[in-house]
Amino acid sequence: MRVLFLAAAAALLCSGAVAQAQQSPSADQIIKSLKPSGPLGSGTRGIRPVAPTAPPASGPTQAASSVPMPAGAAAAAPVAPPASPTAAAPAVATPVVATTGGAPSVNLNVEFQTGSATLTPQAMRTLDQLGQALTSKDLASYRFRIAGHTDTVGNPATNKTLSEQRAATVASYLESKFNVAAARLETVGMGEDGLLVPTPPQTPEARNRRVQVINLGS
């Protein structure tokens, strides 16, 4: 019986190790997630002006000009239509935010030491796969956004600062170990914004503590 128990325990430990290993995708899996299937724009978010639309022609003025004059009637002097306050205003291009929702991205479970931006050995193994992917021939011509995310435990302002530091740490690791050009990487700290799993405040959720990598195009 003891032998059977030890064998079962070993099987559970092995399955747990496999599950842990599956949390870190391989370089090939990252490439498949980040490689676009079609052309990408210059970024996932930007400001573009909207072309001003010319105001429509005044309906009553056109209708009055088409009414036939009675015979012998004196031609009246044309009456200017009342000034429209909107017609006199210059046309202004309105900025709107344009978002391309189809940008390829991947979420990575990058483990840091608690409350810091120091990488753990497991985090380095994950980033090694990311570095191999970003320097592959499939992705070498693209730029990427490194977005740090936290869960809702702690102070939101502190979490945002921490997520910024962690995103910068990821970029620094890729630059120093894999010679990824700094111009190819853009970092941002999201903090508690954009939770992968919506949770109330002060809720630990490992899936929300992640690093998101987004393809910004070439």
C-alpha positions as CSV (number, residue, x, y, z in Angstrom):
1,M,0.0,0.0,0.0
2,R,2.8,2.4,0.9
3,V,4.4,1.8,-2.5
4,L,1.1,2.6,-4.3
5,F,0.8,5.7,-2.2
6,L,4.3,6.9,-3.1
7,A,3.7,6.2,-6.7
8,A,0.5,8.2,-6.7
9,A,2.2,11.1,-4.9
10,A,5.0,11.1,-7.5
11,A,2.4,11.1,-10.3
12,L,0.7,14.2,-8.8
13,L,4.1,16.0,-8.4
14,C,4.9,15.2,-12.0
15,S,1.6,16.4,-13.3
16,G,2.0,19.6,-11.2
17,A,5.4,20.2,-12.8
18,V,4.0,19.7,-16.2
19,A,1.2,22.2,-15.5
20,Q,3.7,24.7,-14.2
21,A,5.8,24.2,-17.3
22,Q,2.8,24.8,-19.6
23,Q,2.4,28.2,-18.1
24,S,5.5,29.4,-19.9
25,P,4.9,29.1,-23.6
26,S,7.8,28.2,-25.9
27,A,9.4,30.6,-28.3
28,D,7.5,28.9,-31.2
29,Q,4.2,29.4,-29.4
30,I,5.0,33.1,-28.8
31,I,5.9,33.6,-32.4
32,K,2.6,32.1,-33.5
33,S,0.8,34.4,-31.1
34,L,2.6,37.6,-32.2
35,K,3.1,37.0,-35.9
36,P,0.4,39.0,-37.8
37,S,-1.7,37.3,-40.4
38,G,-2.1,40.5,-42.4
39,P,-0.6,44.0,-42.6
40,L,-0.4,46.0,-39.4
41,G,-0.7,49.8,-39.0
42,S,1.9,52.0,-37.3
43,G,0.5,51.2,-33.9
44,T,-2.5,50.0,-31.9
45,R,-3.6,53.4,-30.8
46,G,-3.3,56.9,-32.4
47,I,-4.9,60.2,-33.0
48,R,-6.2,61.0,-36.5
49,P,-8.1,64.0,-37.7
50,V,-11.6,63.7,-39.2
51,A,-12.1,65.5,-42.5
52,P,-14.6,68.4,-41.9
53,T,-18.0,67.9,-43.6
54,A,-19.4,70.7,-45.6
55,P,-22.8,72.0,-44.2
56,P,-25.8,71.0,-46.4
57,A,-27.3,73.6,-48.7
58,S,-30.2,75.5,-47.2
59,G,-33.5,73.9,-48.4
60,P,-35.8,77.0,-48.2
61,T,-33.5,79.2,-50.2
62,Q,-33.4,76.6,-53.1
63,A,-37.1,76.2,-53.0
64,A,-37.8,80.0,-53.2
65,S,-35.5,80.4,-56.2
66,S,-37.5,77.8,-58.2
67,V,-41.0,79.4,-57.7
68,P,-42.1,81.0,-61.1
69,M,-42.7,84.7,-61.1
70,P,-46.3,85.8,-62.1
71,A,-46.5,87.7,-65.4
72,G,-45.8,91.4,-65.1
73,A,-44.6,91.2,-61.6
74,A,-41.5,93.2,-60.8
75,A,-38.5,91.2,-59.9
76,A,-37.9,91.7,-56.3
77,A,-34.4,92.2,-55.0
78,P,-33.0,89.0,-53.7
79,V,-33.2,88.8,-50.0
80,A,-30.2,87.4,-48.2
81,P,-31.0,84.5,-45.9
82,P,-30.5,85.1,-42.2
83,A,-26.9,84.5,-41.1
84,S,-26.4,81.1,-39.5
85,P,-24.1,81.1,-36.5
86,T,-22.8,77.7,-37.5
87,A,-22.2,78.5,-41.1
88,A,-19.9,81.4,-40.2
89,A,-17.8,79.2,-37.8
90,P,-14.6,77.8,-39.4
91,A,-14.5,74.0,-40.0
92,V,-12.3,72.3,-37.4
93,A,-10.8,68.8,-37.7
94,T,-12.0,66.8,-34.7
95,P,-9.4,64.4,-33.2
96,V,-10.7,60.9,-32.4
97,V,-8.9,57.9,-31.0
98,A,-8.5,55.2,-33.6
99,T,-7.9,51.7,-32.2
100,T,-7.0,48.6,-34.2
101,G,-8.4,45.8,-32.2
102,G,-6.7,43.0,-34.2
103,A,-3.1,43.5,-33.1
104,P,-1.5,40.2,-32.2
105,S,-0.6,39.9,-28.5
106,V,0.4,37.3,-25.9
107,N,0.0,37.3,-22.1
108,L,3.0,35.9,-20.2
109,N,3.2,34.9,-16.5
110,V,6.4,36.7,-15.6
111,E,7.1,36.1,-11.9
112,F,8.8,38.9,-9.9
113,Q,9.9,39.0,-6.3
114,T,7.0,40.2,-4.1
115,G,6.6,43.9,-4.2
116,S,9.6,44.5,-6.5
117,A,10.7,44.6,-10.1
118,T,13.4,41.9,-9.5
119,L,13.1,38.9,-11.8
120,T,12.9,35.4,-10.4
121,P,14.6,32.4,-12.1
122,Q,11.2,31.3,-13.5
123,A,10.7,34.8,-14.9
124,M,14.1,34.7,-16.7
125,R,13.2,31.3,-18.3
126,T,10.0,32.8,-19.6
127,L,11.7,35.9,-20.9
128,D,14.4,33.7,-22.6
129,Q,11.6,32.2,-24.7
130,L,10.3,35.7,-25.4
131,G,13.8,36.9,-26.4
132,Q,14.2,34.0,-28.8
133,A,10.9,34.8,-30.4
134,L,11.5,38.6,-30.8
135,T,14.9,37.9,-32.4
136,S,13.5,35.3,-34.8
137,K,13.3,36.0,-38.5
138,D,9.5,36.0,-38.2
139,L,9.4,38.9,-35.7
140,A,12.7,40.7,-36.1
141,S,11.2,43.5,-38.2
142,Y,8.4,44.4,-35.7
143,R,8.1,46.7,-32.8
144,F,6.4,45.7,-29.5
145,R,4.6,47.2,-26.5
146,I,5.5,45.6,-23.2
147,A,2.6,46.2,-20.8
148,G,2.9,45.4,-17.1
149,H,-0.3,44.4,-15.2
150,T,-1.0,43.7,-11.5
151,D,-3.9,42.3,-9.6
152,T,-6.0,44.4,-7.2
153,V,-4.1,43.7,-4.0
154,G,-2.6,46.9,-2.6
155,N,-2.8,50.6,-3.5
156,P,-3.8,51.3,-7.1
157,A,-1.2,54.1,-7.5
158,T,1.5,51.9,-6.1
159,N,0.5,49.1,-8.4
160,K,0.7,51.3,-11.4
161,T,4.2,52.5,-10.5
162,L,5.3,48.9,-9.8
163,S,3.8,47.7,-13.2
164,E,5.8,50.4,-15.0
165,Q,9.0,49.3,-13.3
166,R,8.4,45.7,-14.1
167,A,7.7,46.5,-17.8
168,A,10.9,48.4,-17.9
169,T,12.8,45.5,-16.3
170,V,11.4,43.1,-19.0
171,A,12.6,45.5,-21.8
172,S,16.0,45.9,-20.2
173,Y,16.4,42.1,-19.9
174,L,15.6,41.7,-23.6
175,E,17.9,44.5,-24.6
176,S,20.9,43.3,-22.6
177,K,20.7,39.5,-23.1
178,F,19.2,39.3,-26.7
179,N,20.4,42.6,-28.1
180,V,16.8,43.7,-28.9
181,A,17.1,47.3,-30.0
182,A,15.5,49.7,-27.5
183,A,13.7,51.4,-30.4
184,R,11.7,48.2,-30.9
185,L,10.3,48.1,-27.4
186,E,7.8,50.5,-25.8
187,T,6.9,50.0,-22.2
188,V,3.8,51.0,-20.2
189,G,2.5,50.2,-16.8
190,M,-1.2,49.4,-16.6
191,G,-1.4,48.6,-12.9
192,E,-4.9,47.4,-12.1
193,D,-6.4,48.6,-15.4
194,G,-7.4,46.0,-18.0
195,L,-7.8,43.1,-15.6
196,L,-7.7,39.8,-17.5
197,V,-10.0,38.3,-14.8
198,P,-12.3,41.0,-13.3
199,T,-12.1,40.9,-9.5
200,P,-13.1,43.2,-6.6
201,P,-10.4,45.2,-4.8
202,Q,-7.8,43.4,-2.6
203,T,-8.3,40.1,-4.5
204,P,-5.1,38.1,-5.3
205,E,-5.4,36.7,-8.8
206,A,-2.3,35.3,-10.5
207,R,-3.7,35.6,-14.0
208,N,-3.9,39.3,-13.5
209,R,-0.2,39.6,-12.6
210,R,1.0,39.3,-16.2
211,V,3.1,40.9,-18.9
212,Q,1.3,41.5,-22.1
213,V,3.3,41.8,-25.4
214,I,1.6,43.5,-28.3
215,N,2.8,43.7,-31.9
216,L,2.8,47.4,-33.0
217,G,3.8,46.7,-36.6
218,S,7.0,47.5,-38.4
